[in-house]
Amino acid sequence: MSKNTDPEWWTTALRLELEDRLKQAEATIRRALDPRGEPSSAQIAHLYELRCRRLLKLGQLEAARSAAQKGYAFMCEYASGATSGGEGIALSREAKTYQTNLNQLLDQAERKT
């Protein structure tokens, strides 16, 4: 049996997301990462990506679309924190890729309905 090696703050955030307590989940991630100088907005975007995928599996297309849009906004927040032009370009590209990938999933799900 494998042991969960995720940090407690992440498992807490995932549980809060499942309970639709999104603001609390976001705050949990920020409290864990911001003091260490780590990009909490990118981790929050990942949380919303997981939410989008989970909601798609449940057939909740509009809720999944909302999660994807919220996640993209956090990816843009992440990109806006770039400290150089090159980093900004790279992070903006990463945000666009995030958006494109989730939009493809949403489009596929919409075609199935």
N, C-alpha and C positions, 0 to 999 in steps of 0.2 A: 504494500500500500504506500503510495507516495504522499509525502507531507506537503501541505501548502506552505510555500516559502514567501508568499506575498506579504508585504508589511501590513501591520494592523490598520494603519490609516487607509490603505487601499481597500482592504476587505470591508472596512466600515463604510467607505464611500460607495462601494458596490451594493452593499445591503441597503443603504439609504436610497440609492437610485431605484432599486427594486420596489421600495416602498413609496416611490414618487416624491421623495423628499429631496428634490434636486438642489435647492439652495443650501441645505445642510451638507449634502455630498460635496458640492463645490467648496464650501467653507472648510470642510475636513481636509480636502486636498490642498487648499491654499495654506492652511495652518501647518501642514506637514512640510510643504516644499518651499514656500516663500522665505522663511528664515534662513534656509540653506542656499538661497540664491538659485534654486532650480526652477525651471519654467512650469509653473503650476497650470498656466493656461493651456499648454500642450497636453498635459495629463488630463485636464478637464475635457478637452476636445476628444481625447481617447475614450473617456467615460461616455460621452455622447455618441461616439461611433458605436461602441458596444450596445448602447441603448437603442440606437437606430436598427442595428442588426437584430437585436432581440425582438423589438416591436414588429419588424418585418416578418419574422418567423411566426409571430402571433397573428399576422394578417392585419395589423393596425397601421395601414399605410400613411394616413395623415399624421398620426403621432410620430411615426418614424421619420417622416419628412421634416417635422418640427425639430426633432432631435438632431437631424443632419444639419439643418440651418443653424441651430444653436452651436453645434460643434464647430462649424465653419467660422462662426463669429469668434470663437475662442482661438481658433488657428490664426485668424487675422490679428487678434490681440497679441498672440505669440510673435508673429512676424513683425508687429509694430515695435517690439522691444529690441530689434536688431541694433547693434552698435556700429555697424559699418555698412557701406553700400552693397558689398558682396554678400554679406550675411543677410541683409534685407532681401536681396534678390532670391537667394536660396530659400529663405523661410517663406517668402511669398509664393514661390513655386511649390513648396511643400503644402502650403495651405490650398493652393489651386488643385493639386493632385488629390488631396483629401476630399475636396468638394466634388471633383470629377468622379472619383471612385464611389462615393456614396450616391451621387446622382445616377450612376449606372445601375447600382443595386435597386434604387427606387424605381427607375424606369422599367427594369426587368420585372419587378413585383407588380407594377401597374399594368404591364402587358398581360400578366397572368390573370388579372381580375376581370 
